[in-house]
């Protein structure tokens, strides 16, 4: 079972990563990161639709692994971030939502800067 799940996620991730690369290749602009913006919004729409279908369809687990975890995960991890934030809002966990969102942005940007400075 674990091996099947790994294969499903791996194949989906490969497809998502290729889609991400192609998006970055075909959508180029120097003044704004349109490719990343597009990937994040499309990925968020896709994971929302996939999880919506999964919540209504019994036995959708393999497709959820392949599409949500694999394809969307390879395409953009922002979709998982957006999904988790939506769940916290739906559960009225507003403090956790603000903390998670703010800390992710702040520490994520700080970590990129630190990693860059360490290797520069």
The first five atom37 places (N, CA, C, CB, O) and aatype in JSON, in Angstrom:
{
  "aatype": [20, 20, 20, 20, 20, 20, 20, 20, 20, 20, 20, 20, 20, 20, 20, 20, 20, 20, 20, 20, 20, 20, 20, 20, 20, 20, 20, 20, 20, 20, 20, 20, 20, 20, 20, 20, 20, 20, 20, 20, 20, 20, 20, 20, 20, 20, 20, 20, 20, 20, 20, 20, 20, 20, 20, 20, 20, 20, 20, 20, 20, 20, 20, 20, 20, 20, 20, 20, 20, 20, 20, 20, 20, 20, 20, 20, 20, 20, 20, 20, 20, 20, 20, 20, 20, 20, 20, 20, 20, 20, 20, 20, 20, 20, 20, 20, 20, 20, 20, 20, 20, 20, 20, 20, 20, 20, 20, 20, 20, 20, 20, 20, 20, 20, 20, 20, 20, 20, 20, 20],
  "atom_mask": [
    [1, 1, 1, 1, 1],
    [1, 1, 1, 1, 1],
    [1, 1, 1, 1, 1],
    [1, 1, 1, 1, 1],
    [1, 1, 1, 1, 1],
    [1, 1, 1, 1, 1],
    [1, 1, 1, 1, 1],
    [1, 1, 1, 1, 1],
    [1, 1, 1, 1, 1],
    [1, 1, 1, 1, 1],
    [1, 1, 1, 1, 1],
    [1, 1, 1, 1, 1],
    [1, 1, 1, 1, 1],
    [1, 1, 1, 1, 1],
    [1, 1, 1, 1, 1],
    [1, 1, 1, 1, 1],
    [1, 1, 1, 1, 1],
    [1, 1, 1, 1, 1],
    [1, 1, 1, 1, 1],
    [1, 1, 1, 1, 1],
    [1, 1, 1, 1, 1],
    [1, 1, 1, 1, 1],
    [1, 1, 1, 1, 1],
    [1, 1, 1, 1, 1],
    [1, 1, 1, 1, 1],
    [1, 1, 1, 1, 1],
    [1, 1, 1, 1, 1],
    [1, 1, 1, 1, 1],
    [1, 1, 1, 1, 1],
    [1, 1, 1, 1, 1],
    [1, 1, 1, 1, 1],
    [1, 1, 1, 1, 1],
    [1, 1, 1, 1, 1],
    [1, 1, 1, 1, 1],
    [1, 1, 1, 1, 1],
    [1, 1, 1, 1, 1],
    [1, 1, 1, 1, 1],
    [1, 1, 1, 1, 1],
    [1, 1, 1, 1, 1],
    [1, 1, 1, 1, 1],
    [1, 1, 1, 1, 1],
    [1, 1, 1, 1, 1],
    [1, 1, 1, 1, 1],
    [1, 1, 1, 1, 1],
    [1, 1, 1, 1, 1],
    [1, 1, 1, 1, 1],
    [1, 1, 1, 1, 1],
    [1, 1, 1, 1, 1],
    [1, 1, 1, 1, 1],
    [1, 1, 1, 1, 1],
    [1, 1, 1, 1, 1],
    [1, 1, 1, 1, 1],
    [1, 1, 1, 1, 1],
    [1, 1, 1, 1, 1],
    [1, 1, 1, 1, 1],
    [1, 1, 1, 1, 1],
    [1, 1, 1, 1, 1],
    [1, 1, 1, 1, 1],
    [1, 1, 1, 1, 1],
    [1, 1, 1, 1, 1],
    [1, 1, 1, 1, 1],
    [1, 1, 1, 1, 1],
    [1, 1, 1, 1, 1],
    [1, 1, 1, 1, 1],
    [1, 1, 1, 1, 1],
    [1, 1, 1, 1, 1],
    [1, 1, 1, 1, 1],
    [1, 1, 1, 1, 1],
    [1, 1, 1, 1, 1],
    [1, 1, 1, 1, 1],
    [1, 1, 1, 1, 1],
    [1, 1, 1, 1, 1],
    [1, 1, 1, 1, 1],
    [1, 1, 1, 1, 1],
    [1, 1, 1, 1, 1],
    [1, 1, 1, 1, 1],
    [1, 1, 1, 1, 1],
    [1, 1, 1, 1, 1],
    [1, 1, 1, 1, 1],
    [1, 1, 1, 1, 1],
    [1, 1, 1, 1, 1],
    [1, 1, 1, 1, 1],
    [1, 1, 1, 1, 1],
    [1, 1, 1, 1, 1],
    [1, 1, 1, 1, 1],
    [1, 1, 1, 1, 1],
    [1, 1, 1, 1, 1],
    [1, 1, 1, 1, 1],
    [1, 1, 1, 1, 1],
    [1, 1, 1, 1, 1],
    [1, 1, 1, 1, 1],
    [1, 1, 1, 1, 1],
    [1, 1, 1, 1, 1],
    [1, 1, 1, 1, 1],
    [1, 1, 1, 1, 1],
    [1, 1, 1, 1, 1],
    [1, 1, 1, 1, 1],
    [1, 1, 1, 1, 1],
    [1, 1, 1, 1, 1],
    [1, 1, 1, 1, 1],
    [1, 1, 1, 1, 1],
    [1, 1, 1, 1, 1],
    [1, 1, 1, 1, 1],
    [1, 1, 1, 1, 1],
    [1, 1, 1, 1, 1],
    [1, 1, 1, 1, 1],
    [1, 1, 1, 1, 1],
    [1, 1, 1, 1, 1],
    [1, 1, 1, 1, 1],
    [1, 1, 1, 1, 1],
    [1, 1, 1, 1, 1],
    [1, 1, 1, 1, 1],
    [1, 1, 1, 1, 1],
    [1, 1, 1, 1, 1],
    [1, 1, 1, 1, 1],
    [1, 1, 1, 1, 1],
    [1, 1, 1, 1, 1],
    [1, 1, 1, 1, 1],
    [1, 1, 1, 1, 1],
    [1, 1, 1, 1, 1]
  ],
  "atom_positions": [
    [[0.82, -1.2, 0.0], [0.0, 0.0, 0.0], [0.86, 1.27, 0.0], [-0.93, 0.0, 1.21], [0.61, 2.2, -0.76]],
    [[1.89, 1.28, 0.86], [2.76, 2.45, 0.93], [3.48, 2.68, -0.41], [3.78, 2.28, 2.05], [3.59, 3.82, -0.86]],
    [[3.96, 1.61, -1.02], [4.66, 1.74, -2.3], [3.72, 2.29, -3.38], [5.23, 0.38, -2.73], [4.12, 3.14, -4.17]],
    [[2.49, 1.81, -3.41], [1.52, 2.32, -4.39], [1.29, 3.82, -4.18], [0.17, 1.56, -4.27], [1.24, 4.58, -5.15]],
    [[1.15, 4.24, -2.92], [0.94, 5.66, -2.62], [2.14, 6.49, -3.05], [0.68, 5.86, -1.14], [1.98, 7.58, -3.59]],
    [[3.34, 5.97, -2.81], [4.56, 6.68, -3.21], [4.61, 6.83, -4.73], [5.81, 5.95, -2.7], [4.98, 7.89, -5.24]],
    [[4.25, 5.78, -5.44], [4.24, 5.83, -6.91], [3.21, 6.84, -7.4], [3.95, 4.43, -7.51], [3.49, 7.63, -8.3]],
    [[2.01, 6.83, -6.82], [0.96, 7.78, -7.22], [1.42, 9.22, -7.0], [-0.33, 7.52, -6.44], [1.27, 10.06, -7.88]],
    [[1.96, 9.5, -5.82], [2.43, 10.86, -5.52], [3.61, 11.23, -6.41], [2.82, 10.97, -4.02], [3.69, 12.35, -6.9]],
    [[4.54, 10.29, -6.61], [5.71, 10.56, -7.44], [5.37, 10.86, -8.89], [6.64, 9.39, -7.39], [5.9, 11.8, -9.47]],
    [[4.47, 10.06, -9.47], [4.06, 10.31, -10.86], [3.32, 11.64, -10.97], [3.17, 9.17, -11.37], [3.55, 12.41, -11.9]],
    [[2.42, 11.89, -10.03], [1.7, 13.16, -10.04], [2.65, 14.33, -9.86], [0.65, 13.19, -8.94], [2.51, 15.36, -10.53]],
    [[3.63, 14.18, -8.96], [4.6, 15.24, -8.73], [5.44, 15.53, -9.96], [5.51, 14.88, -7.58], [5.77, 16.68, -10.24]],
    [[5.78, 14.48, -10.7], [6.55, 14.66, -11.93], [5.72, 15.49, -12.93], [6.94, 13.29, -12.55], [6.23, 16.43, -13.55]],
    [[4.46, 15.13, -13.08], [3.59, 15.86, -14.01], [3.45, 17.32, -13.57], [2.2, 15.19, -14.1], [3.55, 18.23, -14.38]],
    [[3.21, 17.53, -12.27], [3.07, 18.89, -11.75], [4.33, 19.71, -11.92], [2.69, 18.84, -10.28], [4.25, 20.89, -12.26]],
    [[5.49, 19.1, -11.7], [6.76, 19.81, -11.86], [7.0, 20.21, -13.31], [7.91, 18.95, -11.37], [7.49, 21.3, -13.58]],
    [[6.66, 19.34, -14.23], [6.8, 19.66, -15.66], [5.83, 20.79, -16.03], [6.53, 18.4, -16.54], [6.19, 21.7, -16.78]],
    [[4.61, 20.72, -15.51], [3.65, 21.8, -15.76], [4.17, 23.13, -15.22], [2.27, 21.47, -15.13], [4.01, 24.17, -15.85]],
    [[4.79, 23.08, -14.06], [5.37, 24.29, -13.44], [6.48, 24.86, -14.33], [5.92, 23.97, -12.03], [6.53, 26.06, -14.58]],
    [[7.36, 23.99, -14.8], [8.45, 24.42, -15.67], [7.9, 25.05, -16.94], [9.36, 23.23, -16.01], [8.35, 26.11, -17.36]],
    [[6.93, 24.39, -17.56], [6.36, 24.91, -18.8], [5.67, 26.25, -18.59], [5.36, 23.91, -19.39], [5.76, 27.14, -19.43]],
    [[4.99, 26.39, -17.47], [4.35, 27.67, -17.15], [5.41, 28.76, -17.05], [3.54, 27.57, -15.82], [5.24, 29.84, -17.61]],
    [[6.49, 28.48, -16.33], [7.57, 29.46, -16.19], [8.24, 29.76, -17.53], [8.61, 28.96, -15.19], [8.7, 30.88, -17.76]],
    [[8.28, 28.77, -18.4], [8.91, 28.95, -19.71], [8.05, 29.83, -20.62], [9.14, 27.59, -20.37], [8.58, 30.67, -21.35]],
    [[6.75, 29.64, -20.58], [5.87, 30.34, -21.52], [5.33, 31.67, -20.98], [4.72, 29.46, -21.89], [4.92, 32.53, -21.76]],
    [[5.32, 31.85, -19.68], [4.84, 33.11, -19.11], [6.04, 33.82, -18.5], [3.72, 32.87, -18.03], [6.47, 33.51, -17.39]],
    [[6.57, 34.76, -19.23], [7.74, 35.51, -18.77], [7.43, 37.0, -18.78], [8.99, 35.21, -19.66], [6.81, 37.53, -19.7]],
    [[7.87, 37.64, -17.72], [7.72, 39.08, -17.64], [8.68, 39.59, -16.58], [6.25, 39.49, -17.32], [8.76, 39.01, -15.5]],
    [[9.4, 40.64, -16.87], [10.42, 41.14, -15.95], [9.86, 42.01, -14.83], [11.44, 41.93, -16.7], [10.48, 42.11, -13.77]],
    [[8.7, 42.62, -15.03], [8.22, 43.57, -14.04], [7.42, 42.93, -12.9], [7.38, 44.6, -14.73], [7.2, 43.57, -11.87]],
    [[6.98, 41.69, -13.06], [6.15, 41.02, -12.05], [6.26, 39.52, -12.26], [4.64, 41.49, -12.13], [6.3, 39.07, -13.41]],
    [[6.33, 38.74, -11.19], [6.45, 37.28, -11.35], [5.13, 36.62, -11.73], [6.98, 36.66, -10.06], [4.54, 35.88, -10.95]],
    [[4.68, 36.9, -12.95], [3.39, 36.38, -13.41], [3.32, 34.85, -13.43], [3.1, 36.92, -14.79], [2.27, 34.28, -13.14]],
    [[4.41, 34.19, -13.78], [4.39, 32.72, -13.84], [4.12, 32.13, -12.46], [5.72, 32.19, -14.4], [3.27, 31.25, -12.32]],
    [[4.83, 32.6, -11.45], [4.62, 32.1, -10.09], [3.22, 32.45, -9.61], [5.69, 32.69, -9.13], [2.55, 31.62, -9.0]],
    [[2.78, 33.66, -9.87], [1.43, 34.07, -9.49], [0.4, 33.16, -10.14], [1.18, 35.54, -9.88], [-0.53, 32.7, -9.47]],
    [[0.56, 32.91, -11.43], [-0.37, 32.05, -12.16], [-0.39, 30.64, -11.58], [0.0, 31.99, -13.65], [-1.46, 30.07, -11.34]],
    [[0.79, 30.08, -11.36], [0.9, 28.74, -10.8], [0.21, 28.67, -9.43], [2.38, 28.32, -10.68], [-0.53, 27.73, -9.16]],
    [[0.45, 29.66, -8.58], [-0.14, 29.65, -7.24], [-1.66, 29.73, -7.28], [0.41, 30.8, -6.43], [-2.33, 29.02, -6.53]],
    [[-2.2, 30.57, -8.14], [-3.65, 30.72, -8.21], [-4.3, 29.5, -8.87], [-4.03, 32.0, -8.97], [-5.29, 28.98, -8.37]],
    [[-3.75, 29.04, -9.98], [-4.29, 27.86, -10.66], [-4.18, 26.63, -9.76], [-3.56, 27.61, -12.0], [-5.13, 25.85, -9.67]],
    [[-3.04, 26.47, -9.11], [-2.86, 25.34, -8.19], [-3.84, 25.37, -7.05], [-1.45, 25.33, -7.65], [-4.36, 24.33, -6.64]],
    [[-4.11, 26.56, -6.52], [-5.09, 26.7, -5.44], [-6.5, 26.35, -5.92], [-5.06, 28.12, -4.88], [-7.26, 25.69, -5.21]],
    [[-6.85, 26.8, -7.12], [-8.15, 26.45, -7.69], [-8.26, 24.94, -7.88], [-8.37, 27.17, -9.04], [-9.27, 24.34, -7.53]],
    [[-7.2, 24.33, -8.42], [-7.21, 22.88, -8.65], [-7.34, 22.09, -7.35], [-5.95, 22.47, -9.37], [-8.15, 21.16, -7.28]],
    [[-6.56, 22.44, -6.32], [-6.63, 21.67, -5.09], [-7.99, 21.84, -4.42], [-5.51, 22.08, -4.13], [-8.5, 20.91, -3.8]],
    [[-8.57, 23.03, -4.53], [-9.92, 23.23, -3.99], [-10.94, 22.35, -4.68], [-10.32, 24.69, -4.12], [-11.79, 21.74, -4.03]],
    [[-10.87, 22.3, -6.01], [-11.8, 21.46, -6.77], [-11.58, 19.98, -6.49], [-11.65, 21.73, -8.28], [-12.53, 19.22, -6.33]],
    [[-10.32, 19.57, -6.43], [-10.0, 18.16, -6.16], [-10.51, 17.75, -4.78], [-8.48, 17.91, -6.27], [-11.13, 16.7, -4.63]],
    [[-10.23, 18.57, -3.78], [-10.65, 18.24, -2.43], [-12.17, 18.32, -2.29], [-9.98, 19.17, -1.41], [-12.76, 17.59, -1.5]],
    [[-12.81, 19.2, -3.04], [-14.27, 19.27, -3.05], [-14.87, 17.99, -3.59], [-14.74, 20.45, -3.87], [-15.82, 17.45, -3.02]],
    [[-14.34, 17.5, -4.7], [-14.8, 16.23, -5.28], [-14.5, 15.08, -4.32], [-14.13, 15.97, -6.66], [-15.34, 14.21, -4.1]],
    [[-13.29, 15.09, -3.74], [-12.89, 14.02, -2.82], [-13.81, 13.95, -1.6], [-11.45, 14.22, -2.36], [-14.04, 12.87, -1.06]],
    [[-14.33, 15.09, -1.17], [-15.2, 15.09, 0.0], [-16.56, 14.48, -0.29], [-15.38, 16.51, 0.51], [-17.28, 14.08, 0.63]],
    [[-16.93, 14.4, -1.56], [-18.24, 13.85, -1.95], [-18.14, 12.45, -2.55], [-18.91, 14.76, -2.94], [-19.15, 11.75, -2.64]],
    [[-16.96, 12.04, -2.96], [-16.79, 10.77, -3.67], [-16.12, 9.74, -2.78], [-15.96, 10.98, -4.95], [-14.96, 9.91, -2.4]],
    [[-16.82, 8.69, -2.46], [-16.22, 7.57, -1.73], [-15.2, 6.89, -2.64], [-17.32, 6.56, -1.25], [-15.46, 6.72, -3.83]],
    [[-14.07, 6.53, -2.11], [-13.07, 5.82, -2.91], [-12.25, 6.71, -3.81], [-13.74, 4.79, -3.73], [-11.66, 6.22, -4.78]],
    [[-12.19, 7.99, -3.52], [-11.42, 8.94, -4.34], [-9.98, 9.08, -3.84], [-12.11, 10.31, -4.35], [-9.22, 9.9, -4.35]],
    [[-9.62, 8.28, -2.83], [-8.32, 8.42, -2.16], [-7.12, 8.35, -3.07], [-8.19, 7.37, -1.14], [-6.21, 9.17, -2.96]],
    [[-7.09, 7.38, -3.99], [-5.96, 7.28, -4.9], [-5.86, 8.48, -5.82], [-6.06, 6.01, -5.73], [-4.77, 8.99, -6.09]],
    [[-7.01, 8.95, -6.31], [-7.01, 10.13, -7.17], [-6.6, 11.37, -6.39], [-8.4, 10.34, -7.8], [-5.9, 12.24, -6.91]],
    [[-7.04, 11.46, -5.12], [-6.65, 12.59, -4.28], [-5.13, 12.6, -4.09], [-7.36, 12.52, -2.91], [-4.5, 13.66, -4.19]],
    [[-4.55, 11.44, -3.81], [-3.1, 11.35, -3.67], [-2.39, 11.78, -4.96], [-2.68, 9.92, -3.28], [-1.46, 12.58, -4.93]],
    [[-2.85, 11.23, -6.08], [-2.23, 11.53, -7.37], [-2.39, 13.0, -7.75], [-2.83, 10.64, -8.46], [-1.41, 13.66, -8.11]],
    [[-3.62, 13.51, -7.66], [-3.9, 14.87, -8.14], [-3.53, 15.96, -7.13], [-5.36, 14.99, -8.48], [-2.82, 16.9, -7.48]],
    [[-4.01, 15.83, -5.89], [-3.78, 16.9, -4.9], [-2.34, 16.88, -4.38], [-4.76, 16.77, -3.73], [-1.62, 17.88, -4.46]],
    [[-1.93, 15.73, -3.83], [-0.59, 15.65, -3.25], [0.47, 15.64, -4.35], [-0.46, 14.4, -2.37], [1.49, 16.32, -4.23]],
    [[0.25, 14.86, -5.4], [1.23, 14.73, -6.46], [1.26, 15.9, -7.42], [0.98, 13.48, -7.22], [2.19, 16.7, -7.41]],
    [[0.23, 16.0, -8.26], [0.22, 17.03, -9.31], [0.26, 18.43, -8.71], [-1.03, 16.89, -10.21], [1.12, 19.24, -9.08]],
    [[-0.66, 18.73, -7.79], [-0.68, 20.08, -7.21], [0.58, 20.33, -6.38], [-1.92, 20.27, -6.33], [1.11, 21.44, -6.39]],
    [[1.06, 19.31, -5.66], [2.27, 19.47, -4.88], [3.49, 19.73, -5.74], [2.51, 18.26, -4.04], [4.35, 20.53, -5.37]],
    [[3.58, 19.07, -6.89], [4.68, 19.31, -7.82], [4.53, 20.64, -8.55], [4.77, 18.19, -8.82], [5.52, 21.29, -8.88]],
    [[3.29, 21.03, -8.78], [3.0, 22.27, -9.49], [3.27, 23.47, -8.58], [1.54, 22.29, -9.98], [3.93, 24.43, -8.98]],
    [[2.77, 23.4, -7.35], [2.97, 24.48, -6.38], [2.62, 24.0, -4.99], [2.13, 25.7, -6.75], [1.57, 23.39, -4.79]],
    [[3.47, 24.27, -4.02], [3.11, 23.95, -2.64], [2.2, 25.03, -2.06], [4.37, 23.78, -1.77], [1.61, 24.85, -1.0]],
    [[2.1, 26.14, -2.75], [1.21, 27.21, -2.3], [-0.23, 26.72, -2.22], [1.3, 28.43, -3.23], [-1.0, 27.18, -1.38]],
    [[-0.6, 25.78, -3.1], [-1.97, 25.26, -3.07], [-2.26, 24.55, -1.75], [-2.2, 24.29, -4.24], [-3.35, 24.7, -1.21]],
    [[-1.31, 23.8, -1.23], [-1.49, 23.15, 0.08], [-1.57, 24.2, 1.18], [-0.32, 22.16, 0.36], [-2.39, 24.09, 2.09]],
    [[-0.74, 25.21, 1.1], [-0.76, 26.33, 2.05], [-2.14, 27.01, 2.05], [0.35, 27.36, 1.72], [-2.71, 27.28, 3.1]],
    [[-2.65, 27.28, 0.86], [-3.97, 27.91, 0.74], [-5.07, 27.0, 1.28], [-4.25, 28.28, -0.72], [-5.99, 27.47, 1.96]],
    [[-4.99, 25.7, 0.99], [-5.99, 24.73, 1.48], [-5.99, 24.7, 3.0], [-5.7, 23.32, 0.91], [-7.05, 24.74, 3.62]],
    [[-4.81, 24.63, 3.61], [-4.72, 24.57, 5.07], [-5.28, 25.85, 5.69], [-3.27, 24.36, 5.51], [-5.93, 25.79, 6.74]],
    [[-5.02, 26.99, 5.07], [-5.56, 28.24, 5.57], [-7.08, 28.27, 5.47], [-4.97, 29.42, 4.81], [-7.76, 28.74, 6.39]],
    [[-7.63, 27.78, 4.35], [-9.08, 27.73, 4.21], [-9.7, 26.86, 5.29], [-9.46, 27.21, 2.82], [-10.74, 27.2, 5.85]],
    [[-9.06, 25.72, 5.59], [-9.59, 24.83, 6.62], [-9.61, 25.53, 7.98], [-8.75, 23.55, 6.7], [-10.59, 25.4, 8.72]],
    [[-8.56, 26.27, 8.32], [-8.54, 26.99, 9.59], [-9.63, 28.06, 9.65], [-7.17, 27.64, 9.81], [-10.25, 28.25, 10.7]],
    [[-9.87, 28.75, 8.54], [-10.94, 29.76, 8.5], [-12.29, 29.08, 8.67], [-10.9, 30.55, 7.16], [-13.12, 29.56, 9.44]],
    [[-12.52, 27.97, 7.97], [-13.79, 27.24, 8.1], [-14.02, 26.74, 9.52], [-13.82, 26.07, 7.13], [-15.16, 26.68, 9.98]],
    [[-12.96, 26.38, 10.21], [-13.05, 25.87, 11.58], [-13.03, 27.0, 12.61], [-11.9, 24.9, 11.85], [-12.97, 26.75, 13.82]],
    [[-13.07, 28.24, 12.13], [-13.05, 29.44, 12.98], [-11.81, 29.48, 13.87], [-14.31, 29.5, 13.84], [-11.87, 29.97, 15.0]],
    [[-10.71, 28.97, 13.37], [-9.43, 29.0, 14.09], [-8.63, 30.2, 13.57], [-8.62, 27.64, 13.88], [-7.58, 30.05, 12.95]],
    [[-9.16, 31.39, 13.83], [-8.62, 32.61, 13.25], [-7.23, 32.95, 13.78], [-9.55, 33.75, 13.52], [-6.39, 33.44, 13.02]],
    [[-6.97, 32.69, 15.04], [-5.64, 32.94, 15.6], [-4.59, 32.06, 14.93], [-5.64, 32.69, 17.1], [-3.51, 32.54, 14.56]],
    [[-4.92, 30.78, 14.77], [-3.99, 29.86, 14.1], [-3.79, 30.28, 12.65], [-4.51, 28.41, 14.18], [-2.67, 30.2, 12.13]],
    [[-4.86, 30.72, 12.0], [-4.78, 31.18, 10.61], [-3.82, 32.36, 10.48], [-6.18, 31.58, 10.09], [-2.94, 32.36, 9.62]],
    [[-3.99, 33.36, 11.34], [-3.13, 34.56, 11.28], [-1.69, 34.19, 11.61], [-3.65, 35.64, 12.26], [-0.76, 34.66, 10.94]],
    [[-1.5, 33.36, 12.64], [-0.15, 32.95, 13.02], [0.53, 32.16, 11.89], [-0.19, 32.12, 14.31], [1.67, 32.43, 11.54]],
    [[-0.18, 31.18, 11.35], [0.38, 30.33, 10.29], [0.72, 31.14, 9.04], [-0.6, 29.22, 9.94], [1.8, 31.01, 8.48]],
    [[-0.22, 31.98, 8.62], [-0.01, 32.78, 7.41], [1.13, 33.78, 7.61], [-1.3, 33.52, 7.03], [2.05, 33.86, 6.8]],
    [[1.06, 34.53, 8.69], [2.09, 35.53, 8.95], [3.47, 34.92, 9.15], [1.73, 36.34, 10.16], [4.45, 35.39, 8.58]],
    [[3.53, 33.86, 9.97], [4.82, 33.22, 10.25], [5.38, 32.57, 8.99], [4.66, 32.17, 11.35], [6.59, 32.63, 8.75]],
    [[4.53, 31.95, 8.18], [5.0, 31.32, 6.94], [5.61, 32.36, 6.01], [3.85, 30.6, 6.23], [6.68, 32.12, 5.44]],
    [[4.95, 33.49, 5.84], [5.48, 34.53, 4.96], [6.76, 35.13, 5.54], [4.44, 35.64, 4.74], [7.77, 35.25, 4.84]],
    [[6.72, 35.5, 6.81], [7.87, 36.15, 7.43], [9.08, 35.22, 7.48], [7.51, 36.61, 8.84], [10.17, 35.58, 7.03]],
    [[8.88, 34.01, 8.03], [10.01, 33.09, 8.17], [10.44, 32.51, 6.82], [9.65, 31.96, 9.12], [11.62, 32.23, 6.61]],
    [[9.5, 32.34, 5.91], [9.86, 31.85, 4.57], [10.76, 32.83, 3.85], [8.61, 31.6, 3.75], [11.78, 32.43, 3.28]],
    [[10.39, 34.1, 3.86], [11.22, 35.12, 3.2], [12.55, 35.26, 3.92], [10.48, 36.48, 3.16], [13.6, 35.39, 3.28]],
    [[12.52, 35.24, 5.26], [13.76, 35.34, 6.03], [14.68, 34.15, 5.74], [13.46, 35.42, 7.54], [15.89, 34.31, 5.62]],
    [[14.11, 32.95, 5.63], [14.91, 31.76, 5.34], [15.55, 31.83, 3.96], [14.04, 30.49, 5.45], [16.7, 31.43, 3.78]],
    [[14.81, 32.34, 2.98], [15.38, 32.51, 1.65], [16.56, 33.49, 1.71], [14.3, 33.03, 0.64], [17.62, 33.24, 1.15]],
    [[16.35, 34.6, 2.4], [17.42, 35.59, 2.52], [18.64, 35.0, 3.23], [16.92, 36.83, 3.28], [19.77, 35.21, 2.79]],
    [[18.41, 34.27, 4.32], [19.51, 33.67, 5.06], [20.25, 32.64, 4.21], [18.98, 33.01, 6.34], [21.48, 32.64, 4.16]],
    [[19.5, 31.77, 3.54], [20.13, 30.79, 2.67], [20.96, 31.44, 1.58], [19.09, 29.9, 2.05], [22.05, 30.98, 1.25]],
    [[20.42, 32.51, 1.01], [21.13, 33.23, -0.04], [22.41, 33.86, 0.51], [20.24, 34.32, -0.65], [23.48, 33.75, -0.1]],
    [[22.29, 34.51, 1.67], [23.46, 35.17, 2.27], [24.53, 34.17, 2.67], [23.04, 36.0, 3.48], [25.72, 34.45, 2.52]],
    [[24.13, 33.02, 3.2], [25.09, 32.0, 3.6], [25.9, 31.49, 2.41], [24.36, 30.84, 4.29], [27.09, 31.22, 2.52]],
    [[25.24, 31.35, 1.28], [25.91, 30.76, 0.12], [26.53, 31.78, -0.81], [24.94, 29.93, -0.65], [27.25, 31.41, -1.74]],
    [[26.28, 33.03, -0.58], [26.78, 34.08, -1.48], [28.26, 34.31, -1.27], [26.01, 35.38, -1.28], [28.86, 35.16, -1.94]]
  ]
}
